[in-house]
Amino acid sequence: MQSGEITGVLIAMAVGLVAFALSRWATRRVMQRRAAREKATAEATQSRQVRRANARRQQR
């Protein structure tokens, strides 16, 4: 291999590594945001159920 070819291969490897790391970070970020959103939705649903149960108890 010539020096230019080695440099090209090293640059390609570095770019691939950065792309892989970026995709892993983005995937984790999206999953964390999705989990937080689902948790908030679950808490809101539970709170609504608790409010309805309390309203039924007060009507009796």
N, C-alpha and C positions, 0 to 999 in steps of 0.2 A: 504494500500500500504506500501511496505517496502521502506526504505530509498533509496535503489538502483533503485527501479522502479520510484520513484519520480525524482531522478537525471536523469534517462534515458529520462523521459517525458520532463523534462526541457531542456535537451540537444537537443532533437528532435525539440522542439518548437523553440529554439534559431537557430538551423540550418535552419529550415523552414523559419523563419523570415529573416535571412540573404539571403537565396536563393531568397525569394520574392523581397527583396530590390534590390538585384543584377540584377534580371531579369527586374525590373522596370527601373533601371538606364540604363541597356543595351538597352532596347527598346527605351527609350527617346534619347539616344545617336545615335542610328541608324536612328531614325526619323529625328533628327536634321541634321545629315550628308546628308540624302537623300534630305531633303528640301533645304539645301545649294547647293547640286549638281544640283537639278532641277532649282533653281533660277539662277545659273550660266549658265546653258544651255539656259534658256529663255532669259537672257541678251545677250548671244552670238548670238542667233537667231535674236533677235531684231536688234543688231548691224549689222549683215549681211544684213538684209533687208534694213536698213538705208543706208548702203554702196551701195547696188544695186540701190536704188532709186536715190542717188546722182550721180551715174555713168550714169544713164539714163538721168538725167537732164543735165549733162554736154555734152552728145552726141547731144542734140537738138540744 
